[in-house]
């Protein structure tokens, strides 16, 4: 199995797990839906939802870039990290993203400070993974220093996602989410 196929499977399975966790939370806990927003105003909710959509589009483009455009055997970033580290970073990003909804629901129900801080740490972990992935794209090269096709578009696309994970999730939502 090629690295590109493994990357695809990580995204397919991880993406389905993230979406399933959201559906699970919304379907099984419909009365908690508004509580998940914390003290976020309706105007800010609209901005955050728009950011979610643009972030998802950015994610999809960057996924396609890594999966279909990048030659996994020639790709590296930083000083000596390769395509396998990208697979690991995406696995971490999708894994912690899958945990968000169950921990957020648990926080709303229990109002336990450990659960509340756990859900905030989950978003911080997603933001950190997002930053590292952005770094990997920005410093990416082929072994022969060839220009990587669509690299600037991949950077822009992942910045859209990073804005959401860092600013809206890890900072704003975390400050506004305090179940009582």
N, C-alpha and C positions, 0 to 999 in steps of 0.2 A: 504494500500500500504506500502511495507516495505521500510526502509531507503535505502537498496541496489537498489531497483527499482527506487526510487527517484533519487539516484546518477546516475543510468544508463540513465534516462530520461533527467537529467540536461546535461549530456555529449552528448547524442544524439542530443537534440535540440540545445544546445550551440555550439557543433561541427559543425552542419549543418549551423548555423548562421555565424560562423567564415568563413567557406568555401564559403558560399554564398556571403559574403561581399567581399572576394577576387575575386571570379568570376565576381561579379558585377563591381568591379573596373577595372579589366583587359578587360572585354568585352565592357563596356561603355566608357572607357577612354584609348583606346589602344595607343594613342600618348603620354600619360603621363607616360607610363610604365617605361621608362628609367629615367625619372625625379624623380620617387619615390626612386631611389637608391642614390640620392644626389651625392656627390663627391666620392663615393666608387669606387675604381679601379676594373677592370675586374678580376684580380687575387683574390682580397678580396671577390668579389661577389661569386666566386666559393667556397671559404671557407665558406661563410655565407650560401649558398645553401646547402652545405654538413651538416652544423650545423643544418639547418632547418630539414633535413631528419632525422638525428640522434636524434634530439629533439622530433620529431613527434613519432619516434619509442619508445623513452623513455616515452613519454606521454601515448602511447597506452599500454605499459606494466604496467605502474603504474595505469592506469585506470582499467585494468583487475585485478590487485592486490587488489585495493579497492573494486571493484565490486564483484568479484568471490571468493577471498581468505579470505578477512577480514570478520569477524563476526561483523556486525555493532552494535550489542547489547553489545559486550564485549570490543570494541576498545576505547582507549583513548590516548591522547598525552598531552605533557606539564604537567601541574599540574592537570587539571580537564576538558580538552576539549575533546569532543567526535566526533562521526561520523557526526553529524549534522553540526558541524563547518567545516568538510571536504567538505560537500555538499556546504556550503556557500562559502568557499574559491575557489572551482572549479567554482561556478557560477560567482564570481567576476573575476577570471582569464579569463574565456570564454567571459564574458560580455565586458571587456575592450579590449580583443583581437578582438572582433567583430567590435569595434569602430575604430580600427586602420586604415583600408583601407579608409573608408569614410572621416576621418579627414586628412589623408595623401593626398588624392586627393584634398580635399578642400584647403589644404595648398599650394599645387602646383599651383592650379588655382588662388587663391586669393592673395597669397604671404603675407597674413596678419599675423603679428607677433603673434597675439592671437591664430590663427589656428595652426601656426607652434609650438608654445609652448604647445598647447593642445595635439597635436599628440605625442610630446615628453613626456608629463605627462602621457598619456595613456600607453606608453611603460614602464615608470617608475612604474606605478601601476601594470602592468603585472609582472614586475620583482619582486616587493615587494610581490605580491601574490605567486609567484613561490618560493621565499625564505621561506615564512611562510609554504607553503605546504611541502617543503623539511624538515623544522624543525619538522613538524608534523609527517613525516615518520620516521625521525631519533629518535624522542623521543617516538614513538608509543609503546604501550604495550597492553596486555590483562589484564583484571582485576586480573587474577590469576598469573600474571607475567610469563605466558607461552611464549615460543619462538614463535614469529610470523613467519610463513612460508614465505620464499622468501624476507624477509625484506631487506637484503643486496642488492639483485638485484633491488628491488624497489628504494632504496636509489641511487644506481648507475644510474638507468634509469632516475630518476628525476634530478640528477646532470647534465646529458646530456642536458635536457631541460633548466635547470637553467643557464647553461653556455651560451646558446643561448639567453635567455631572458635578462640576466644581461649584459653580455659582448657585444654580437653582436647587440642586439636591443637597449637596454637602454643606453649603453655607446657609442659604435662605430657609429651605425646608427644615433643616436641623434646628435652626433658631426658633422657628415658629411651631414646631411639633413638641408639645409638652402636655400630654394627656393628664387630666386631673379628675 
